[in-house]
Amino acid sequence: MANKKNENDGKGMNSATAGIVGAVVGAAVGAAAVALSDDKNRKIVQKKFEEYKKDGEKAYTDFKKVAGNVRDRVEEMSAKAGKQVQEAKVDTKKKLK
């Protein structure tokens, strides 16, 4: 028995662990299904979902605004840097003549 290889062989979980995880996930899904079978619970979940959806949409809008501001700032800095490079080229050419 000492030479027996580990069942998962470093490639994931073994079958016993997978069975336990499957049972736990199955129980959780079953409990959720029972809870959502009640109309009152479904309405509570729907209300929370709508709240989170609104929060997510607001967060997305805010993020988009900030990203736009950052993009604008980067474009400004890039334009300034390009101008400075051109000025440096001109100065260098003048000094080399």
FENKAHU-V524565 format. One line per field, one symbol per residue. psi: psi as a letter, one per 30 degrees, with the letter a starting at -180 (. if undefined). A space follows every 50 residues. Layout:
psi = ???
//
This chain:
psi = fffklkefhggalleeeeeeeeeeeeeeeeeeeeeffkeeeeeeeeeeee eeeeeeeeeeeeeeeeeeeeeeeeeeeeeeeeeeeeeeeeeeeeff.
//
